[in-house]
Amino acid sequence: MPCDYSQYPSDWKERRERILERDGHKCKSCGVPNHIFITRTRDGSQWYELDPMEAETAALEGEKVTKVVLTIAHLDRGDKDCPDDRLAALCQRCHLLYDI
C-alpha cells in the first residue's frame, strides 16, 4: 500500500535522510544495510548479502532474494509528526514485524 505523504510533515524528505544518516544507513533491528541484495535463512533470523550477479542467479534458481530499501518507522503509531528520537530506519521485514 503506498504512503499518503500529504499526511506527513512538509520536511519529511529531510527527516528521512537525517534518520538514515543517524542510523548508519542500516536497519536498527537486524542491521542489514540499505540498497543491497540479500537472502535470509528460513526463519528470517540471519541474512546474507549477495552481489547483483549472485542475486540474479539465486532468483532464477527459485531462491527468495530481496533488495533492501530502508523505510522510516514511526515508533509512536499514528503520530506522523513525531520527533527524531521516535523514528527509526528499518528494513521492510523489520518494519512489517514492528507494525504487527
N, C-alpha and C positions, 0 to 999 in steps of 0.2 A: 504494500500500500504506500503510495507516495506521500511525502510530508506536505502539509499545508503551511508553507513558510509565511503566509500572511499572519499566522498566529504567533510567530517568533519575533523577538526584538529586531529593530532595524539594523543593528550592528552584528547580527548573527554570524555572518561570514568571518568577521574579525574575531569574534569569540571562539568560533570553531578552530580557527588557526592557532589562537592563543592556547587553547586546551590541548590540541595536538602537540604543540611545541612543549608545553609543560610536561606532558605525559611521555615525551621522548618518541613520539610517533609510534607507540606500541600500545597494545591493549592492556589496560590497567588490571585486568583479571588474569588472562592467560599469557600475556607477554608477547604475543605474535606481532611482528612489525607490519606496518602499513604497506600496501601495494606489492605484496609478494604472493606467489602461488604456494599453496600448502595442501597436504593431505593429513588427515587426522587418524588416530587409532580408532578402532571400532567404538570404544566408549567415549571418545572425544577428549580424553584427558591429556593427550600429548599430540603435538603437531610436528610436522616435518616439512622443511622448506624444499621446494622443487624449483629448478631453473626452468625457464619457459619451454625448452625442448623436452625436459623430463615431464613437465606438466602436460604437454600435448600428447606425449606417448602414453602416460598413465591414463589420461582421459579416454584415449582411443581404446585402451585395454579394459575400460569399464570401471576404473578406479574413480572415486569421487575426488575431484580437485576443486579447490576454492581459490579465487583471487581475493585477497583480503582488502577490504575497504573499511577503514575505521569510521565509526559513527560516534556522535557525541551523545551520551546518555544523560538524561535528566534524572538525578538521583531522588529528587522530590517529584513524584508523578503529578502531572497536571500543571506544574509551575514552569511555564516556558521562559520566564524572565528571571531565572534563579541565578545566584552568584556563582562565580567560577569554582568555588570550593564544593559546590553541589552538582558539578558537571564532571564527566569522565569520558576519556576515549576508550571505546570498547569495540571489539570486532563484532561482526554480525551475529555470530553464535552466542557470545557472552552477553550481548545486548538483548537478544531474544530471551535467553535464560533469566536475565535480570528482570525483564518485564513480566515474565511468568510469575 
